[in-house]
Amino acid sequence: MRVGVVGCGYWGSKHVRVLQQIPVVSEVVVVDPRPERRAEFIPSASGITAFSDLTSALPRMDAAVIAVPPTEHSRIALQAIAAGKHVLVEKPMTTSTASAHRLIEEAAARDLTLMVGHTFEYNAAVWKLREVIESGELGEIYYIDTARLNLGMYQTDVNVLWDLAPHDISIINYLLGSGARSVHAWGARLADFSQEDVGGIRLNYGDRSVVAQVHVSWLDPCKVRRVTVVGSQKMAVYDDLVDQERLRIYDKSVAPVQDDVRNRPMSYRYGGISSPYIQMQEPLRVQDEHFIECILSGRRPRTDGESGLAVVQTLEAAALSLRRGTAILLDGQEAPAAKEAPTGKEAPTGKEAPTGKPALLSSTHLARKGASHKEVSRTTESTR
């Protein structure tokens, strides 16, 4: 298997390193127009070939990992698919639902594997958190809160919602096994006047009666990667930045006292904190091994094109919500046309939703497809 990595920046270089460690990958093809980036990989190890453009590199690869800026995802992925190559596209899969649909259709027409780099869905701590939720240990899920904050890493082609929120949207969709029913976003341009650099998204999962809030920022003094799940019986916190006890279960809850219907004082329960044992593997390696295994076996990736589409639809709804200042419903209707480079600053077009009432945008209802995390673990072992 010869795998190309198109774009060798922050994420692309990580893919190059991981792919070199997978035994069935005989050659890693680096594609980047910058000579200094290509030069960094050539002396590092044998089995690496470098090209300045994708057209020249395509005959040397069987599959491609697309790690270019998000607004280029669709164009580069379509070029690889048209050449008969299997494709893994970094998040977000595209920057419009129309282009996401096209990627899915083109890959299906050629019987090619299309996968999206929702890396946290290959994280053992996230797998365990879903198990805890499904077991009922937390009780009824009240809400989910996520924070993905840092100082810097400004992007030039998309705002902070498109840059950071895909991770948390995919995590929440995976934990709940469905997609959001409505989206309400806010954002502000503070240090960068061309893009929103701080913002949030409120997601309503109507089928589960769960509200989720996503907070993202390029303008925060502390690096934060945290997911909090609050249930009626217990609460859980997944912190990706700690080395030990990444997942903690808090035996805490609150409930109204039933014998006073007029005042209804609250009863608080404080218990201990437990942390289940989790055998961690590098999520990116698990993801890339799964991509290779799906190509070889023909099975459907757990983060397939439909998974990527659901996240793109949510982000597109968030961009529309930013412009209109109202919630956007995802109800299965046709989506309005969207530009390939949504920044939150485009002037609204068409008839606006009435103030205070939610607008409508299409959504493919998410029922998570593909293997369970246990199946992924087994297939990962088979590719080593």
N, C-alpha and C positions, 0 to 999 in steps of 0.2 A: 504494500500500500504506500503510495506516494502522496503526501499531503502538503498543500501549499498554504502559507499564511500570508494573507494580503493585508498589509499595513502592520508595521513592526514598531508601534509605539508602546505605551504602557501595557495594554492587554496582549497585543500581538507578540511581544517578546516573551511573555509568560507562556503563550501557546507553543512557541518554538521550543522552549525548554522542556515543557511537558511532553510534546510529541516525540522529542528525541529519546525519551525514556520508555516509550511504548514499543515492545519488541516487533510487532507486526508492521510498524512504520519503517520502511526501508530508506526513505529519503524525505527530508523536509525542505520544501522549496520556499524561500523567502522572497517576497515581492514587495518592494518599497522604492519609490522614486528617489529617495535621499541616499546618495552614495555613502555618507557617513554611517547611516543605519545599517546598510547592507554590509559594510566593512566590519561591523561589530560581530557579525555572526560567522563569517567565513573562517577566521582562525580558530574558532571555539571548538569545533569538532568536525569529524568527517561526516558525510551523509547530508550536508547542507549545500544547496545550490541557490544562488541569488540572481534575481532579475529585477530590472527597473520598472517593468510594466507587466500587466496580467496577460496581455495577448501573447507575448513571447513565452511566458511561463506555462500557459495552459497545456501544451503537449507533454510537459514533464510531470503533471499531477493527475491523480485520480479523484481527489477531493480537495475542497478549499475551505479554509477558515477565514471569514471576512471580519477584519478588525480595523476598518477604516472609520472616519467620522460618520455619525449616524445618517446624515443626509446623503451619503454615498452608498449606504448599505444596499438599497434597492438596485441601483445601476450595476454595481460590481457583482452582486449575487446573480442577477439576471444574465450577465455575461458568462459567468461560470456555469450556470444551469444550461444555457443555450449551447455550451460546448460539451454538455454531457457529464458535468462534474457534480458530485454530491457536495452539499453546502451546509456549513454551520455558520450562522450569522450572529455576531455579538448583539447584545441588547442596546436599544430597542431594535426589533427586527427591521422595521422601516419607520418612516415618519409620517405615514398616512395609511389608512385602512385600504384604500384602493391599491396601493403598491403592495401591501401585505397579501391581499387576495391574489394579486397577479403572481407573486412568488409561489404561493401554494399551488395555484393552477398549473404553472409552468413546470414545477418539480413533479407534480402528479402525472402530467401528460408524458413525461419522459421516464417515469418510474424511478426517480432519484430521491435520495434521502435529503430532507430539509429539516434542519434542527436549529434551535435558537439558544444562545448562550445565557440562559437563566441559571447562572452558576449556583445560586443558593438552593436550588431544588436538588442539588447533588451534595448538599451539606448534611452530614450525619446528625448534627444537632437539630436542624430543621426537620429531618425525618422523625427524630425522637419527639419533637414538639407536636408534630401531627399525630403521632401515636398516642401521646398523652391526651390530646383533645378528643380523639376518637374513642378512647377508652372510657370517657365520661368522668375521669378523675377531677377535672376542673369544674364539673357541673355544667349548667347552662352557660354558654359563652355570651358575655355581655358586650365586650368591645375589644378591639385590638388596636394598639398604638405602636407606631414605628418611628424611629428617628435615625436619619442618615445625614450626619453633619460633618463639616470639615472646614478648614481655612485654606482657600485656594482651589486649585484644579479647575479654574474657569474654562469653559468651552466657548468656542467662537460660533458654532453653527446651531446650537440648541440651548434652551434655557435649563435651569436647574431641575425642573420637573422632568423633562425628557432625559436628562443626564443621570439623575440619581434615583428617581422614583420607580423605574422599571424593576429594579431589584425587589423593592418592598411590595409592589403590586403583585409580582409573580409569587412571592412568599405567601402573601395573604390568600391569593387565589388557591394556592396549593394547600394551605392549612385548612381552608374551608371547603375545598373541593368544588368551587363554583366561581363565577365571575360576579362583579358588582352589578347592581341594578340601577344605581344612580351615582353621579359624580359631581362634587362641588369643590372647586379649586380657588385658591387665592395665591397671589404672588406679589413681590415687590422688587423693583430695580433700585438698589441702594448704592453699592460701590460701582456697579456696572450699569450704565444707563441704557445699554442696548439690549440687555437680557435680564429676565428675572433671576436674581441670585439667591433668593430665599423664598420659600413657598410651602404650601401644604395642600393636601387633597383629602376630602372627606368622602368615604366610600360607604354606600349602603348596600348590604347583602340581604335583600328582601327575603330570599328563601330560607335564610338562617336567622333572620331578625338580628343581625349583627352589624354594628357600625365600626368602621375602621378609619383611623386617621394616620396619614403619612406626612411627616415633617422632614423637609430636606433643605439643606443650606450649603452654600459655598463660603459663607461668611459667619463662621462660628469659631471661637477660640479652642474648642475641644473637639477631637475626633470622636464621633459616636456612631456605633452600629448596633442598634438595640431594637428588639421586638418584645412587646409586653402583651400578654393575653390575660384578660381578667374574666374569671368565671364566677358562678354563684357559690361554689364550694372552695375553690383554690385559685391561685394566680400563678402565672409562669413568666419568667423573663429569660430571653435568649440574648446574650451579649457576645457578639462575634470577636470582640477585641481582647477578651481575657483568655489566658492559656489554660486555666483549670476551671471546672464547673461552668462551662459556657451556658448550660441550661440549669436554672434553679426553679424549684417548685415551692411556692410560699403557701403554707397552710393557714391562709388568712381569708376572711370573708366578712361580709356585712349583710344584715337583713333587718327589715322593720320588725318591731315588737308587735305581735298580733293582738294583744289584749287592750290596746289603746287606739281605737280607730280614729279618734279626733286628732291627737298629736302625733301618734305613731313614732315614738323615739326609735333610734336605730341601735341594733345590737351588733357589737364588733367581736369577732373571734380572732385571737392571735395564737398561732401555733408555730411549729418549727419550720426550718428550711431544709429541703433535701435536694440533692443533685444526682440524677441518674448517671450511671457510667455510660460513656459514649466513646466508642472506638473511632477516633477521627482519622480520616484520610484527606489528602488535599482535594477539595471539591473540584478544582479545575481538571485535575488528572482523572477523577472519576467521570466527569462530564466528557472529556475528550476520548477516554476509553469507550464510553457508551456510544459516542458518535461512530467510532471505528467499528464497534461490534454491530451496530444497527446497519451499517453499510454492508458488512460481510454476511449478516444473517437475513437482512431484508425486513427486520422487525421495525415497528414504529417507535421513534424516539419519545421519551416521556415529556420532553419539551419540544414538541413538534411545531409545525407551522401554525396550527390552530391555537396552540398555547401562546405563541408570539403575537398572533392576531388579536387575541383577547386583551393583552397588555397594551398593544398599540391603540385599540379602540378606546380603552380607558384613558390613555394619555391624550388622544385626540379630543375626547369629550372634556378633559381637563383644560385643554387649550381653548376650547369653545366657551367653557365656563369662565375662564379668565377674562375673555372679551365681553361676555354678556353679564357677568356678575350674578349668575343664577345657577341652580343645579341643572344638570343634564341627565335626562333619563335614557337608559340603554334598554330599549324595548323591542328590538328586532326589526325596526323600520329601516329604510334605506338611509345610509349615512350621507351627509352633505359632502361635496368635494372639498378636499383639503390640500393645502400646499405641501411640498416635500420638505420644507424647512420651517416648521412651526416654531415661532419664538415667543408667542404671546403678545406681539406688538402689531400684528396685521390689523387693518381696519376691518370691522365686521362687514360681511356681505350678505345680501338676501334679507328676508324678513326676520326681524329679531323676535325672540320669545317675549311675551308680555312680562313686564317687570314683576318679580316675585314669584313667577310660575316657572316650573322646570321646562326646559326645552327637550327635544327628543333626538337621540342619536342611536345608530344601530349597534348591536352587540351580538356576537356569537356566544350563546350561553355556554359557559365553561363546565364541561364534565371532564375531569382530568383523565386523559388517555395515556396509554403506554404502560410500562412496567411499574410495579410497586418498587419501593426503595430496596426491599429484600431481593427482588429479581435483578435490579441494577447491580447490587453488590455481587450476586453470583456471576452475572455476565462480565463484570469487571475482572473478576478472578480468572475467567476463561481466556481473556485477551493477554494475560501476562506471560 
